[in-house]
């Protein structure tokens, strides 16, 4: 296949030996910079995707996917529960009581989210029962005021199953002796570990005990639902809302996990964007090196440019020669970086584990962090974005040197040769 003349000459220039070794060094440095920048971007974006996936999987197996809440509680909750469970795409629904409180023990106190559930509903609504490290959800019995709390909270307070903790509500009790905050003693019956922030804040108790504690009577705070597709919750929420009567809509509020946890995942997404933009500086530096190497190449090839012009090459063709040469350096570096970065991103967990065993240091200590390995998820869209940015920067960096080359006058360049 015959190549266009500017492409043929430009590719020959990339393979030819330089009379000036400094130009070869700068060109090689540009290629290396493009490769390293592409690798860094792909690996970092994949690791950020991995952390995002880990957070979503761990949180969404505990927190409700959807909640129907009443302003002053829900009275006729069995009928509402039946309506929710009849919707396609909803796996399970159950009543719950939710409120903020403060738990204290000898070593300190901590703000918590106290949630009342029926023990039989916990396994239907979430995977929390599978993450018990001490005790069981079945140990929550009506009238015994037992609680199950997360590992981080239990470690902070220094409690184990059997210890009694004090739960203080943000409510006041008026007695003949004065006004006092409402305090209730609970017995720790279990400890769970999900590996997310809920380990430090979420506390589970029996639904009946929570109703008495918050003085709800037979009412509940609302109905929570678990969906089959947690990422399609928006469509399910709209479907459920349309199934409710006007009277129910007037007293209920529908809340999705994308609203309760949306700020967290937005922060993770923003962090990924900022880190990616900062790492693109590496590719930008490599692009500046392409400019430098091409400017030096133009000065070194002034005689060759003049000869090509006298042989009939137009200014545009001369410009094309140096654009092909510079773009080839950048694109080759991006190609190598794309392949190497994808391979590293896929195996980053194995690579980190190897170095951990080699030097005897844990990057993620399970006693400190929520995870014990380096997560990574390689997305084709991220690779496409990195490759596109690298290709565009490489091409744009060739414009000025190529324009300088096209302005070389043959007579002026050959005068002293």
One Martini backbone bead per residue (centre of mass of N, CA, C, O) as a GRO file, in nm:
protein
  417
    1UNK     BB    1   0.094   0.037   0.025
    2UNK     BB    2   0.062   0.366  -0.049
    3UNK     BB    3   0.192   0.643   0.089
    4UNK     BB    4   0.192   0.940   0.170
    5UNK     BB    5   0.456   1.140   0.160
    6UNK     BB    6   0.446   1.273   0.447
    7UNK     BB    7   0.415   1.001   0.595
    8UNK     BB    8   0.669   0.861   0.496
    9UNK     BB    9   0.876   1.072   0.595
   10UNK     BB   10   0.789   1.091   0.892
   11UNK     BB   11   0.845   0.788   0.959
   12UNK     BB   12   1.146   0.795   0.878
   13UNK     BB   13   1.232   1.005   1.092
   14UNK     BB   14   1.165   0.821   1.344
   15UNK     BB   15   1.397   0.593   1.246
   16UNK     BB   16   1.619   0.776   1.229
   17UNK     BB   17   1.928   0.888   1.283
   18UNK     BB   18   2.081   1.118   1.481
   19UNK     BB   19   2.309   1.366   1.483
   20UNK     BB   20   2.154   1.464   1.736
   21UNK     BB   21   2.138   1.328   2.050
   22UNK     BB   22   1.947   1.527   2.196
   23UNK     BB   23   1.699   1.474   2.021
   24UNK     BB   24   1.671   1.177   2.097
   25UNK     BB   25   1.630   1.224   2.396
   26UNK     BB   26   1.372   1.400   2.381
   27UNK     BB   27   1.201   1.193   2.226
   28UNK     BB   28   1.223   0.966   2.438
   29UNK     BB   29   1.103   1.134   2.669
   30UNK     BB   30   0.827   1.173   2.536
   31UNK     BB   31   0.753   0.876   2.516
   32UNK     BB   32   0.776   0.816   2.820
   33UNK     BB   33   0.570   1.027   2.918
   34UNK     BB   34   0.325   0.911   2.772
   35UNK     BB   35   0.334   0.631   2.899
   36UNK     BB   36   0.322   0.710   3.202
   37UNK     BB   37   0.063   0.881   3.191
   38UNK     BB   38  -0.125   0.657   3.090
   39UNK     BB   39  -0.078   0.456   3.316
   40UNK     BB   40  -0.158   0.634   3.556
   41UNK     BB   41  -0.448   0.695   3.469
   42UNK     BB   42  -0.561   0.408   3.443
   43UNK     BB   43  -0.493   0.305   3.728
   44UNK     BB   44  -0.630   0.525   3.899
   45UNK     BB   45  -0.917   0.499   3.779
   46UNK     BB   46  -0.950   0.201   3.857
   47UNK     BB   47  -0.918   0.234   4.163
   48UNK     BB   48  -1.153   0.430   4.199
   49UNK     BB   49  -1.363   0.229   4.096
   50UNK     BB   50  -1.312   0.019   4.316
   51UNK     BB   51  -1.394   0.193   4.558
   52UNK     BB   52  -1.679   0.255   4.460
   53UNK     BB   53  -1.774  -0.040   4.455
   54UNK     BB   54  -1.719  -0.113   4.750
   55UNK     BB   55  -1.904   0.096   4.880
   56UNK     BB   56  -2.167   0.011   4.743
   57UNK     BB   57  -2.177  -0.287   4.826
   58UNK     BB   58  -2.160  -0.242   5.140
   59UNK     BB   59  -2.395  -0.038   5.176
   60UNK     BB   60  -2.632  -0.180   4.997
   61UNK     BB   61  -2.644  -0.436   5.205
   62UNK     BB   62  -2.775  -0.238   5.442
   63UNK     BB   63  -2.915  -0.024   5.313
   64UNK     BB   64  -3.185   0.107   5.189
   65UNK     BB   65  -3.319   0.160   4.874
   66UNK     BB   66  -3.605   0.224   5.007
   67UNK     BB   67  -3.836   0.483   5.147
   68UNK     BB   68  -4.136   0.508   5.347
   69UNK     BB   69  -4.233   0.808   5.504
   70UNK     BB   70  -4.362   0.951   5.792
   71UNK     BB   71  -4.406   1.237   5.959
   72UNK     BB   72  -4.578   1.067   6.213
   73UNK     BB   73  -4.590   0.811   6.093
   74UNK     BB   74  -4.725   0.472   6.053
   75UNK     BB   75  -5.018   0.302   6.098
   76UNK     BB   76  -5.104   0.134   5.822
   77UNK     BB   77  -4.850  -0.072   5.744
   78UNK     BB   78  -4.946  -0.345   5.620
   79UNK     BB   79  -5.074  -0.223   5.362
   80UNK     BB   80  -4.818  -0.080   5.260
   81UNK     BB   81  -4.642  -0.330   5.242
   82UNK     BB   82  -4.816  -0.477   5.031
   83UNK     BB   83  -4.786  -0.262   4.807
   84UNK     BB   84  -4.479  -0.279   4.780
   85UNK     BB   85  -4.451  -0.597   4.723
   86UNK     BB   86  -4.624  -0.584   4.444
   87UNK     BB   87  -4.387  -0.473   4.310
   88UNK     BB   88  -4.189  -0.484   4.058
   89UNK     BB   89  -3.847  -0.532   4.177
   90UNK     BB   90  -3.934  -0.614   4.469
   91UNK     BB   91  -3.822  -0.825   4.717
   92UNK     BB   92  -3.860  -0.645   4.991
   93UNK     BB   93  -4.062  -0.558   5.290
   94UNK     BB   94  -4.047  -0.339   5.589
   95UNK     BB   95  -4.064  -0.233   5.897
   96UNK     BB   96  -3.955   0.075   6.069
   97UNK     BB   97  -3.733   0.229   6.311
   98UNK     BB   98  -3.609   0.572   6.340
   99UNK     BB   99  -3.319   0.721   6.518
  100UNK     BB  100  -3.156   0.941   6.717
  101UNK     BB  101  -2.858   0.892   6.928
  102UNK     BB  102  -2.687   0.805   7.243
  103UNK     BB  103  -2.400   0.617   7.324
  104UNK     BB  104  -2.281   0.468   7.640
  105UNK     BB  105  -1.977   0.415   7.823
  106UNK     BB  106  -1.694   0.407   7.997
  107UNK     BB  107  -1.511   0.518   7.733
  108UNK     BB  108  -1.780   0.659   7.610
  109UNK     BB  109  -1.934   0.839   7.330
  110UNK     BB  110  -2.196   0.803   7.063
  111UNK     BB  111  -2.337   0.867   6.774
  112UNK     BB  112  -2.651   0.734   6.646
  113UNK     BB  113  -2.842   0.491   6.453
  114UNK     BB  114  -3.156   0.387   6.543
  115UNK     BB  115  -3.284   0.058   6.451
  116UNK     BB  116  -3.598  -0.096   6.395
  117UNK     BB  117  -3.635  -0.458   6.374
  118UNK     BB  118  -3.712  -0.755   6.254
  119UNK     BB  119  -3.523  -1.032   6.256
  120UNK     BB  120  -3.664  -1.169   5.996
  121UNK     BB  121  -3.601  -0.903   5.808
  122UNK     BB  122  -3.295  -0.872   5.780
  123UNK     BB  123  -3.237  -1.099   5.560
  124UNK     BB  124  -3.439  -0.972   5.346
  125UNK     BB  125  -3.305  -0.669   5.330
  126UNK     BB  126  -3.011  -0.790   5.402
  127UNK     BB  127  -2.655  -0.883   5.477
  128UNK     BB  128  -2.612  -0.852   5.791
  129UNK     BB  129  -2.635  -1.150   5.903
  130UNK     BB  130  -2.358  -1.236   5.742
  131UNK     BB  131  -2.179  -1.012   5.942
  132UNK     BB  132  -2.151  -1.171   6.195
  133UNK     BB  133  -1.908  -1.200   6.474
  134UNK     BB  134  -2.127  -1.164   6.709
  135UNK     BB  135  -2.374  -1.335   6.741
  136UNK     BB  136  -2.732  -1.261   6.673
  137UNK     BB  137  -3.035  -1.154   6.547
  138UNK     BB  138  -3.208  -1.361   6.724
  139UNK     BB  139  -3.129  -1.209   7.004
  140UNK     BB  140  -3.365  -1.027   6.931
  141UNK     BB  141  -3.598  -0.953   7.183
  142UNK     BB  142  -3.888  -0.887   7.305
  143UNK     BB  143  -3.830  -0.674   7.594
  144UNK     BB  144  -3.492  -0.688   7.625
  145UNK     BB  145  -3.315  -0.468   7.504
  146UNK     BB  146  -3.144  -0.526   7.245
  147UNK     BB  147  -2.824  -0.496   7.068
  148UNK     BB  148  -2.669  -0.419   6.747
  149UNK     BB  149  -2.328  -0.356   6.654
  150UNK     BB  150  -2.050  -0.233   6.540
  151UNK     BB  151  -1.714  -0.279   6.552
  152UNK     BB  152  -1.616   0.015   6.586
  153UNK     BB  153  -1.807   0.085   6.818
  154UNK     BB  154  -1.723  -0.144   7.010
  155UNK     BB  155  -1.423  -0.060   7.026
  156UNK     BB  156  -1.465   0.229   7.130
  157UNK     BB  157  -1.633   0.137   7.392
  158UNK     BB  158  -1.560  -0.160   7.498
  159UNK     BB  159  -1.759  -0.392   7.396
  160UNK     BB  160  -1.959  -0.683   7.468
  161UNK     BB  161  -2.142  -0.935   7.497
  162UNK     BB  162  -2.349  -0.832   7.788
  163UNK     BB  163  -2.330  -0.548   7.786
  164UNK     BB  164  -2.427  -0.230   7.926
  165UNK     BB  165  -2.593   0.041   7.774
  166UNK     BB  166  -2.649   0.387   7.711
  167UNK     BB  167  -2.948   0.547   7.582
  168UNK     BB  168  -2.983   0.869   7.441
  169UNK     BB  169  -3.233   1.096   7.389
  170UNK     BB  170  -3.373   1.385   7.213
  171UNK     BB  171  -3.538   1.390   7.498
  172UNK     BB  172  -3.781   1.485   7.747
  173UNK     BB  173  -3.847   1.443   8.099
  174UNK     BB  174  -4.120   1.506   8.311
  175UNK     BB  175  -4.075   1.562   8.657
  176UNK     BB  176  -4.093   1.637   8.990
  177UNK     BB  177  -3.760   1.671   8.979
  178UNK     BB  178  -3.771   1.740   8.668
  179UNK     BB  179  -3.561   1.769   8.383
  180UNK     BB  180  -3.489   1.487   8.167
  181UNK     BB  181  -3.328   1.277   7.994
  182UNK     BB  182  -3.367   1.005   7.794
  183UNK     BB  183  -3.292   0.680   7.939
  184UNK     BB  184  -3.160   0.356   7.821
  185UNK     BB  185  -3.103   0.020   7.880
  186UNK     BB  186  -2.877  -0.191   7.704
  187UNK     BB  187  -2.801  -0.503   7.543
  188UNK     BB  188  -2.541  -0.666   7.414
  189UNK     BB  189  -2.581  -0.929   7.141
  190UNK     BB  190  -2.406  -0.797   6.895
  191UNK     BB  191  -2.166  -0.810   6.610
  192UNK     BB  192  -2.077  -0.626   6.321
  193UNK     BB  193  -1.915  -0.650   5.976
  194UNK     BB  194  -1.885  -0.467   5.669
  195UNK     BB  195  -1.673  -0.228   5.586
  196UNK     BB  196  -1.805   0.049   5.688
  197UNK     BB  197  -1.949   0.329   5.831
  198UNK     BB  198  -2.175   0.162   5.981
  199UNK     BB  199  -1.981   0.043   6.206
  200UNK     BB  200  -2.004   0.340   6.369
  201UNK     BB  201  -2.347   0.396   6.374
  202UNK     BB  202  -2.509   0.141   6.357
  203UNK     BB  203  -2.817   0.033   6.531
  204UNK     BB  204  -2.984  -0.264   6.641
  205UNK     BB  205  -3.331  -0.337   6.709
  206UNK     BB  206  -3.625  -0.401   6.813
  207UNK     BB  207  -3.919  -0.290   6.703
  208UNK     BB  208  -4.080  -0.279   6.971
  209UNK     BB  209  -3.862  -0.128   7.137
  210UNK     BB  210  -3.854   0.125   6.951
  211UNK     BB  211  -4.147   0.208   6.988
  212UNK     BB  212  -4.125   0.258   7.293
  213UNK     BB  213  -3.887   0.455   7.295
  214UNK     BB  214  -4.042   0.663   7.077
  215UNK     BB  215  -4.352   0.664   7.123
  216UNK     BB  216  -4.547   0.510   6.877
  217UNK     BB  217  -4.674   0.248   6.937
  218UNK     BB  218  -4.808   0.114   6.635
  219UNK     BB  219  -4.611   0.269   6.494
  220UNK     BB  220  -4.399   0.371   6.221
  221UNK     BB  221  -4.167   0.527   6.024
  222UNK     BB  222  -4.175   0.287   5.797
  223UNK     BB  223  -4.089   0.159   5.467
  224UNK     BB  224  -3.866  -0.081   5.355
  225UNK     BB  225  -3.672  -0.155   5.050
  226UNK     BB  226  -3.575  -0.418   4.824
  227UNK     BB  227  -3.405  -0.447   4.527
  228UNK     BB  228  -3.294  -0.606   4.246
  229UNK     BB  229  -3.208  -0.316   4.119
  230UNK     BB  230  -3.018  -0.063   4.251
  231UNK     BB  231  -2.975   0.111   3.970
  232UNK     BB  232  -3.314   0.108   3.919
  233UNK     BB  233  -3.461   0.293   4.143
  234UNK     BB  234  -3.600   0.525   3.994
  235UNK     BB  235  -3.821   0.362   3.843
  236UNK     BB  236  -3.942   0.223   4.097
  237UNK     BB  237  -4.022   0.477   4.250
  238UNK     BB  238  -4.226   0.578   4.041
  239UNK     BB  239  -4.405   0.327   4.045
  240UNK     BB  240  -4.477   0.337   4.348
  241UNK     BB  241  -4.599   0.624   4.360
  242UNK     BB  242  -4.838   0.556   4.158
  243UNK     BB  243  -4.965   0.326   4.355
  244UNK     BB  244  -5.053   0.546   4.529
  245UNK     BB  245  -5.250   0.730   4.701
  246UNK     BB  246  -5.336   1.050   4.771
  247UNK     BB  247  -5.341   1.013   5.078
  248UNK     BB  248  -5.058   0.888   5.104
  249UNK     BB  249  -4.893   1.116   4.964
  250UNK     BB  250  -4.959   1.337   5.185
  251UNK     BB  251  -4.789   1.152   5.428
  252UNK     BB  252  -4.551   1.079   5.232
  253UNK     BB  253  -4.200   0.979   5.178
  254UNK     BB  254  -3.968   0.933   4.918
  255UNK     BB  255  -3.657   0.742   4.950
  256UNK     BB  256  -3.336   0.709   4.818
  257UNK     BB  257  -3.008   0.611   4.804
  258UNK     BB  258  -2.923   0.853   4.617
  259UNK     BB  259  -2.997   1.059   4.854
  260UNK     BB  260  -2.852   0.950   5.115
  261UNK     BB  261  -2.563   0.878   4.935
  262UNK     BB  262  -2.492   1.092   4.712
  263UNK     BB  263  -2.259   1.263   4.838
  264UNK     BB  264  -2.050   1.039   4.855
  265UNK     BB  265  -2.042   0.959   4.546
  266UNK     BB  266  -1.980   1.247   4.448
  267UNK     BB  267  -1.707   1.270   4.592
  268UNK     BB  268  -1.571   1.034   4.447
  269UNK     BB  269  -1.610   1.145   4.161
  270UNK     BB  270  -1.458   1.412   4.207
  271UNK     BB  271  -1.189   1.285   4.288
  272UNK     BB  272  -1.139   1.142   4.022
  273UNK     BB  273  -1.137   1.395   3.844
  274UNK     BB  274  -0.908   1.553   3.982
  275UNK     BB  275  -0.686   1.337   3.960
  276UNK     BB  276  -0.696   1.312   3.651
  277UNK     BB  277  -0.622   1.604   3.584
  278UNK     BB  278  -0.350   1.606   3.729
  279UNK     BB  279  -0.226   1.361   3.562
  280UNK     BB  280  -0.238   1.512   3.280
  281UNK     BB  281   0.026   1.669   3.319
  282UNK     BB  282   0.213   1.450   3.218
  283UNK     BB  283   0.113   1.465   2.924
  284UNK     BB  284   0.171   1.766   2.887
  285UNK     BB  285   0.479   1.747   2.924
  286UNK     BB  286   0.521   1.552   2.688
  287UNK     BB  287   0.411   1.751   2.476
  288UNK     BB  288   0.634   1.965   2.520
  289UNK     BB  289   0.862   1.772   2.430
  290UNK     BB  290   0.766   1.751   2.141
  291UNK     BB  291   0.807   2.043   2.073
  292UNK     BB  292   1.110   2.052   2.130
  293UNK     BB  293   1.201   1.826   1.934
  294UNK     BB  294   1.081   1.960   1.675
  295UNK     BB  295   1.233   2.225   1.682
  296UNK     BB  296   1.511   2.090   1.663
  297UNK     BB  297   1.449   1.935   1.401
  298UNK     BB  298   1.405   2.177   1.220
  299UNK     BB  299   1.689   2.294   1.258
  300UNK     BB  300   1.834   2.024   1.154
  301UNK     BB  301   1.633   2.015   0.869
  302UNK     BB  302   1.666   2.258   0.674
  303UNK     BB  303   1.800   2.127   0.428
  304UNK     BB  304   1.581   1.909   0.376
  305UNK     BB  305   1.351   2.107   0.337
  306UNK     BB  306   1.468   2.256   0.095
  307UNK     BB  307   1.485   2.011  -0.093
  308UNK     BB  308   1.184   1.938  -0.086
  309UNK     BB  309   1.087   2.206  -0.202
  310UNK     BB  310   1.249   2.185  -0.476
  311UNK     BB  311   1.086   1.903  -0.544
  312UNK     BB  312   0.760   2.013  -0.464
  313UNK     BB  313   0.686   2.072  -0.185
  314UNK     BB  314   0.464   2.192   0.014
  315UNK     BB  315   0.383   2.345   0.298
  316UNK     BB  316   0.171   2.132   0.390
  317UNK     BB  317   0.359   1.886   0.354
  318UNK     BB  318   0.574   1.974   0.553
  319UNK     BB  319   0.382   1.991   0.789
  320UNK     BB  320   0.296   1.688   0.775
  321UNK     BB  321   0.567   1.558   0.842
  322UNK     BB  322   0.589   1.674   1.142
  323UNK     BB  323   0.318   1.575   1.240
  324UNK     BB  324   0.375   1.274   1.203
  325UNK     BB  325   0.626   1.255   1.380
  326UNK     BB  326   0.505   1.360   1.651
  327UNK     BB  327   0.250   1.177   1.662
  328UNK     BB  328   0.401   0.905   1.664
  329UNK     BB  329   0.531   0.938   1.937
  330UNK     BB  330   0.271   0.980   2.106
  331UNK     BB  331   0.102   0.730   2.006
  332UNK     BB  332   0.303   0.514   2.090
  333UNK     BB  333   0.298   0.586   2.391
  334UNK     BB  334  -0.008   0.542   2.430
  335UNK     BB  335  -0.016   0.245   2.344
  336UNK     BB  336   0.174   0.134   2.557
  337UNK     BB  337   0.021   0.254   2.805
  338UNK     BB  338  -0.250   0.111   2.756
  339UNK     BB  339  -0.153  -0.179   2.782
  340UNK     BB  340   0.002  -0.158   3.051
  341UNK     BB  341  -0.225  -0.025   3.223
  342UNK     BB  342  -0.434  -0.254   3.190
  343UNK     BB  343  -0.263  -0.482   3.313
  344UNK     BB  344  -0.220  -0.344   3.589
  345UNK     BB  345  -0.520  -0.294   3.665
  346UNK     BB  346  -0.604  -0.598   3.668
  347UNK     BB  347  -0.326  -0.671   3.867
  348UNK     BB  348  -0.293  -0.482   4.125
  349UNK     BB  349  -0.353  -0.672   4.362
  350UNK     BB  350  -0.120  -0.872   4.307
  351UNK     BB  351   0.112  -0.668   4.311
  352UNK     BB  352   0.072  -0.563   4.599
  353UNK     BB  353   0.094  -0.837   4.741
  354UNK     BB  354   0.384  -0.896   4.656
  355UNK     BB  355   0.515  -0.645   4.795
  356UNK     BB  356   0.414  -0.709   5.078
  357UNK     BB  357   0.569  -0.985   5.099
  358UNK     BB  358   0.853  -0.866   5.038
  359UNK     BB  359   0.852  -0.619   5.275
  360UNK     BB  360   0.632  -0.655   5.516
  361UNK     BB  361   0.392  -0.451   5.420
  362UNK     BB  362   0.081  -0.299   5.478
  363UNK     BB  363  -0.126  -0.098   5.307
  364UNK     BB  364  -0.396  -0.246   5.430
  365UNK     BB  365  -0.511  -0.239   5.739
  366UNK     BB  366  -0.779  -0.406   5.874
  367UNK     BB  367  -0.774  -0.240   6.158
  368UNK     BB  368  -0.816   0.044   5.990
  369UNK     BB  369  -0.942  -0.050   5.734
  370UNK     BB  370  -1.208  -0.166   5.528
  371UNK     BB  371  -0.970  -0.285   5.364
  372UNK     BB  372  -0.716  -0.547   5.233
  373UNK     BB  373  -0.721  -0.434   4.934
  374UNK     BB  374  -0.675  -0.354   4.591
  375UNK     BB  375  -0.899  -0.206   4.406
  376UNK     BB  376  -1.025  -0.286   4.061
  377UNK     BB  377  -1.177  -0.112   3.767
  378UNK     BB  378  -1.195  -0.163   3.428
  379UNK     BB  379  -1.283   0.084   3.188
  380UNK     BB  380  -1.340   0.156   2.862
  381UNK     BB  381  -1.407   0.459   2.893
  382UNK     BB  382  -1.142   0.544   3.034
  383UNK     BB  383  -0.949   0.452   2.813
  384UNK     BB  384  -1.070   0.629   2.588
  385UNK     BB  385  -1.013   0.902   2.723
  386UNK     BB  386  -0.706   0.877   2.752
  387UNK     BB  387  -0.643   0.827   2.455
  388UNK     BB  388  -0.774   1.084   2.340
  389UNK     BB  389  -0.602   1.288   2.498
  390UNK     BB  390  -0.325   1.189   2.395
  391UNK     BB  391  -0.376   1.229   2.090
  392UNK     BB  392  -0.449   1.529   2.092
  393UNK     BB  393  -0.192   1.639   2.230
  394UNK     BB  394   0.005   1.531   2.019
  395UNK     BB  395  -0.112   1.686   1.777
  396UNK     BB  396  -0.107   1.979   1.889
  397UNK     BB  397   0.212   1.984   1.946
  398UNK     BB  398   0.280   1.995   1.619
  399UNK     BB  399   0.189   2.268   1.496
  400UNK     BB  400   0.418   2.474   1.546
  401UNK     BB  401   0.665   2.322   1.426
  402UNK     BB  402   0.533   2.272   1.148
  403UNK     BB  403   0.500   2.568   1.079
  404UNK     BB  404   0.799   2.640   1.090
  405UNK     BB  405   0.880   2.446   0.860
  406UNK     BB  406   0.694   2.581   0.635
  407UNK     BB  407   0.876   2.868   0.658
  408UNK     BB  408   1.102   2.763   0.503
  409UNK     BB  409   1.346   2.887   0.293
  410UNK     BB  410   1.534   2.757   0.048
  411UNK     BB  411   1.737   2.985  -0.017
  412UNK     BB  412   1.821   3.040   0.278
  413UNK     BB  413   1.911   2.744   0.354
  414UNK     BB  414   2.123   2.714   0.088
  415UNK     BB  415   2.334   2.943   0.097
  416UNK     BB  416   2.550   2.788   0.319
  417UNK     BB  417   2.586   2.487   0.170
   0.00000   0.00000   0.00000
